[in-house]
Amino acid sequence: MHDDVYSRLARVLDTLPNGFPQTKSGVEIRLLEKIFTPQQADLFCKLRLTFETTGQISERTGLPAEGLEEMLAAMAELGQIFMIQLGDTRFFRMLPWAFGIYEFQLGRMDREFAELSEAFHPVYSRQFASQKPQLMQTLAIEEAIPAYQEALPYEKVSAIIDANQSFRVSECICKKERGLLGHPCDKPVEVCLAIAPLPGVFDNSSSGRVISKEEAYEVLKVAEEAGLVHLTMNVQVGQIYICNCCRCCCGVLRSIGELGIPASLVINSHYYAEIDGDRCTGCGLCAHGRCQVDAICEEKGSYRIVPEECIGCGLCIGTCPANAIHLIHRAPDRVAPPPFTEDDWFAERGRLRGVDFSEFK
């Protein structure tokens, strides 16, 4: 019976637009067994991607109301589902595997979890990068954006930060996973930002540290100096996180470097960088010290950026001693505007994957 409930949970997660592919080894089932009890797995399958109160869930599913809110709140604390509280009322919704359940397992990540996740990574990533819209978009370092180029709000990290009032910084779960597997990262680890438009959202959070807006900007500055890529949700409004990612740990960037999945399938980038060959001194700092996706190649003593492989982060620009690199906004026919909201993202992703997730809307 337990096997059945975990298989059912896996099918539900794979029905969601984000996906959760079946593997030959069954490692995805072992991951779910690690995270959920059978009772929790069964309740998860009865939830939706839209927020509901406990009363609404009870009325819709026929589940008894007594004890239901306590169980849902406990699942939210364990990172299995998402909860927000407005006044005295709590709202709950299911989470996809990523971005979602996986990222909220920071406090439960141990060696066994890391090994299971690492085994699942290539199978999950190949499915996940097979369809657009991409999960994440690049936020270029703003100092690298040309003064004459007016960036749209969803392209600017400052616009996203300034639109929010609550901030929390946490350790990167990808870095924690790789460290447990004997591959510690030499870059800053506490660099994952959670953001929310209302004040006090993270005050009772058991993970991470609540920080101010000014401290959030400082986290971004440290990340830029360390050569970490700013990534956020590929939507125009409603971003809830800003990740600061490296090639050695980030599952998204590893999909490009290790699995060879084209960058344009993995990340929505609004810019690409270009090197002025006449000014380039051939020092190689951009290629070997800053680029996280191997988009820069050497040619006859100087360097060239391959636009199709560049994710437009701007990390290569500020450290170029010859000021030979600049960002160029992609032409309208070369970049797709992000879906407007997360719901729009779900709808488009589900359509392109050919999955009917109407039961969970």
C-alpha positions in Angstrom: 0.0 0.0 0.0 2.9 2.3 0.8 4.4 1.7 -2.6 1.1 2.6 -4.2 0.8 6.0 -2.5 4.4 7.0 -3.4 3.8 5.9 -7.0 0.6 7.9 -7.0 2.5 10.9 -5.6 5.2 10.6 -8.3 2.5 10.5 -11.0 0.8 13.6 -9.6 4.2 15.5 -9.5 4.8 14.4 -13.1 1.4 15.6 -14.1 2.2 19.1 -12.9 3.8 21.3 -15.5 7.3 21.2 -13.9 7.4 17.4 -14.2 8.9 14.5 -12.2 10.1 11.8 -14.6 10.1 8.1 -13.9 13.6 6.4 -13.7 14.7 2.9 -14.3 16.2 2.7 -10.9 13.2 4.0 -9.0 15.3 6.6 -7.3 12.5 9.2 -7.5 10.3 6.9 -5.3 13.1 6.6 -2.7 13.4 10.4 -2.7 9.7 10.7 -2.0 9.9 8.0 0.7 12.7 10.1 2.3 10.6 13.2 2.4 6.9 12.1 3.0 5.2 9.7 5.2 2.4 7.7 3.5 -0.2 9.9 5.2 1.5 13.1 4.0 1.9 11.7 0.5 -1.8 10.9 0.3 -2.8 14.4 1.6 -0.4 16.1 -0.9 -2.2 14.4 -3.8 -5.5 15.9 -2.7 -4.2 19.5 -2.8 -4.0 22.0 -5.7 -1.6 24.5 -7.1 -3.9 27.3 -6.0 -4.1 28.5 -2.4 -7.0 27.2 -0.3 -8.0 27.5 3.3 -8.4 24.4 5.5 -12.1 24.8 5.3 -12.1 24.8 1.5 -9.8 21.8 1.3 -12.1 19.9 3.8 -15.2 20.8 1.9 -13.8 19.9 -1.5 -12.1 16.6 -0.5 -14.5 15.4 2.2 -11.6 15.2 4.6 -12.5 15.8 8.3 -11.6 19.3 9.3 -10.4 18.2 12.8 -6.7 18.1 12.8 -6.4 18.9 9.1 -4.9 22.4 9.6 -2.3 21.1 12.1 -1.2 18.4 9.6 -1.0 20.9 6.7 1.0 23.4 8.8 3.4 20.6 9.8 3.8 19.7 6.1 4.5 23.3 5.3 7.2 23.4 8.0 8.8 20.3 6.4 8.8 22.0 3.0 6.4 19.6 1.5 3.7 22.2 0.7 3.5 26.0 0.6 1.7 28.1 3.2 1.0 31.8 3.6 -0.8 33.4 6.5 -2.8 36.6 6.2 -4.0 37.7 9.6 -5.4 34.7 11.3 -6.1 32.7 8.2 -3.7 30.2 6.6 -3.7 29.3 2.9 -2.1 26.1 1.6 -1.1 24.8 -1.9 0.9 21.9 -3.3 4.4 22.4 -4.6 6.1 21.0 -7.7 9.4 19.2 -7.3 11.4 22.2 -8.5 11.2 25.0 -7.9 9.5 23.8 -4.8 9.8 20.6 -2.7 13.5 20.1 -3.4 14.6 23.7 -2.5 12.6 23.6 0.8 14.4 20.5 2.0 17.5 22.4 3.2 17.1 21.5 6.8 16.6 17.8 6.0 19.4 17.4 3.5 21.8 14.7 4.6 24.2 12.3 2.8 21.5 9.9 1.8 19.3 12.6 0.5 22.3 14.1 -1.4 23.1 10.7 -3.1 19.5 10.2 -4.1 19.2 13.7 -5.5 22.4 13.4 -7.4 21.3 10.1 -9.0 18.0 11.8 -10.0 19.5 15.0 -11.3 20.4 13.9 -14.9 17.1 12.3 -15.6 15.1 15.1 -14.1 17.2 17.8 -15.8 16.9 16.2 -19.3 13.1 16.2 -19.0 13.0 19.6 -17.4 15.0 21.3 -20.1 13.1 19.7 -22.9 10.3 22.3 -23.0 9.9 26.0 -22.6 9.1 28.3 -21.0 12.3 28.0 -18.9 12.0 27.9 -15.1 14.5 30.7 -14.6 15.7 33.9 -16.2 19.0 35.7 -15.8 19.2 39.0 -14.0 22.2 40.8 -15.5 24.5 42.8 -13.2 22.9 46.2 -13.6 26.2 48.1 -13.9 26.9 46.1 -17.0 23.6 47.1 -18.7 24.4 49.9 -21.2 23.1 53.3 -20.1 21.2 53.8 -23.3 19.4 50.4 -22.9 16.3 50.8 -20.7 15.8 47.4 -19.1 12.2 46.2 -18.4 11.3 45.8 -14.7 11.5 42.0 -14.8 15.0 42.2 -16.2 16.4 44.3 -13.3 17.4 42.9 -10.0 16.8 46.3 -8.4 13.2 46.5 -9.6 12.5 43.1 -8.1 14.1 43.9 -4.8 12.4 47.3 -4.5 9.0 45.8 -5.2 9.2 43.6 -2.1 9.2 44.3 1.7 10.3 41.0 3.3 13.7 39.3 2.7 15.4 36.1 4.0 18.8 34.7 3.1 19.5 31.0 3.3 22.3 28.6 2.6 22.2 27.2 -1.0 20.8 23.7 -1.0 22.7 22.8 -4.1 26.0 23.8 -2.5 25.0 21.9 0.6 24.2 18.8 -1.4 27.5 18.9 -3.3 29.4 19.5 -0.1 27.9 16.4 1.4 29.1 14.4 -1.6 32.7 15.6 -1.2 32.6 18.6 -3.6 32.5 21.7 -1.4 32.2 25.0 -3.2 34.8 27.7 -2.7 32.2 30.5 -3.3 29.9 32.1 -0.7 27.2 29.6 0.5 24.6 31.8 2.2 23.4 33.4 -1.0 19.8 32.3 -1.6 17.3 35.1 -1.3 13.6 34.6 -0.5 11.5 37.7 -1.1 7.8 38.7 -0.5 5.7 41.8 -1.1 4.3 42.1 2.4 6.2 42.9 5.6 6.9 40.3 8.2 6.4 37.3 6.0 9.5 35.4 7.2 9.4 36.5 10.8 8.4 33.0 12.0 10.4 31.1 9.5 12.6 28.3 11.0 15.1 28.4 8.2 17.5 31.1 7.0 17.9 34.6 8.4 15.5 37.5 8.1 17.4 40.5 6.6 16.7 44.1 5.5 16.4 45.4 2.0 19.9 46.9 2.4 21.3 43.6 3.5 19.6 41.9 0.5 21.5 44.3 -1.8 24.7 43.4 0.1 24.1 39.7 -0.5 23.8 40.5 -4.2 27.0 42.5 -4.2 28.9 39.7 -2.5 27.5 37.2 -5.0 28.6 39.4 -8.0 32.1 39.8 -6.6 32.4 36.1 -6.2 31.2 35.4 -9.8 27.8 34.0 -9.0 24.9 34.3 -11.5 21.7 36.0 -10.5 18.7 33.8 -11.5 15.0 34.2 -10.7 11.6 32.9 -11.7 10.9 33.3 -15.4 7.8 35.5 -14.9 7.2 39.2 -15.3 5.7 39.7 -11.8 5.5 37.7 -8.6 9.1 36.5 -8.2 9.7 34.9 -4.8 13.4 34.2 -4.9 16.7 35.3 -6.3 19.3 32.5 -6.6 23.0 33.2 -6.9 24.5 30.3 -8.8 27.8 28.7 -9.7 28.6 26.1 -12.3 29.9 23.5 -9.9 26.7 23.2 -7.7 23.6 24.8 -9.3 21.4 22.1 -10.9 20.4 24.6 -13.6 23.9 25.6 -14.6 25.1 22.0 -14.3 22.5 21.0 -16.9 24.3 23.2 -19.4 27.9 22.4 -18.5 27.7 18.7 -17.5 24.7 17.5 -19.5 25.3 19.6 -22.6 21.7 20.9 -22.8 21.7 24.2 -24.8 21.7 27.3 -22.6 18.7 28.7 -24.5 16.6 25.8 -23.4 17.7 26.0 -19.8 17.6 29.7 -19.0 15.7 32.7 -20.5 18.4 35.4 -21.0 17.6 38.9 -22.2 21.2 39.9 -23.0 24.4 38.4 -24.4 27.9 39.8 -24.0 30.2 40.7 -26.9 34.0 41.2 -26.8 35.7 44.0 -28.9 38.5 42.1 -30.5 40.5 45.2 -31.1 40.6 46.0 -27.4 40.9 42.5 -26.0 44.4 41.8 -24.6 43.9 38.0 -24.4 44.3 37.8 -20.6 41.5 35.1 -20.5 40.1 36.4 -17.2 36.6 36.4 -18.6 36.7 32.8 -19.9 38.6 31.2 -17.0 37.6 33.3 -14.0 34.1 34.6 -14.5 32.0 32.7 -17.2 29.9 30.0 -15.6 28.7 28.4 -18.8 31.8 28.1 -21.1 30.3 30.6 -23.5 33.7 32.2 -24.3 36.3 30.7 -26.6 39.8 31.7 -27.5 40.6 32.7 -31.1 44.0 33.8 -32.3 45.2 35.3 -29.1 42.0 37.0 -28.1 38.5 35.8 -27.0 35.1 35.6 -28.5 31.7 35.0 -26.9 29.2 32.7 -28.5 25.8 34.5 -28.3 23.7 31.3 -28.3 25.7 30.0 -25.3 25.9 33.2 -23.3 23.3 33.7 -20.6 23.8 37.4 -20.3 24.8 37.6 -16.7 27.4 40.4 -17.2 29.9 38.8 -14.8 32.6 39.0 -17.4 32.3 42.8 -17.9 33.3 44.4 -14.6 36.6 42.5 -14.3 37.8 43.0 -17.8 41.0 45.1 -17.5 40.7 46.4 -21.0 37.0 47.3 -20.8 36.5 45.3 -24.0 33.2 43.6 -23.1 29.7 45.0 -23.3 26.1 43.6 -23.1 23.7 43.6 -26.0 20.0 43.2 -25.6 18.7 40.2 -27.7 16.5 41.0 -30.6 12.8 40.6 -30.1 12.7 37.5 -32.3 15.6 35.9 -30.3 14.0 36.1 -26.8 10.6 35.4 -25.5 9.0 37.7 -22.9 8.4 35.6 -19.7 4.9 34.6 -18.9 3.2 37.3 -16.9 2.5 35.3 -13.7 3.3 31.9 -12.3 -0.2 30.7 -13.2 0.5 31.8 -16.8 3.8 29.9 -16.6 2.1 26.8 -15.4 -0.5 27.0 -18.2 2.1 27.5 -21.0 4.4 24.8 -19.7 1.6 22.4 -19.2 0.4 23.0 -22.8 3.9 22.5 -24.3 4.4 19.3 -22.2 1.0 18.0 -23.2 -0.1 17.3 -19.6 -3.6 17.9 -18.3 -3.2 19.2 -14.8 -6.7 20.8 -14.6 -7.5 18.6 -11.6 -4.9 20.5 -9.6 -5.7 24.1 -10.7 
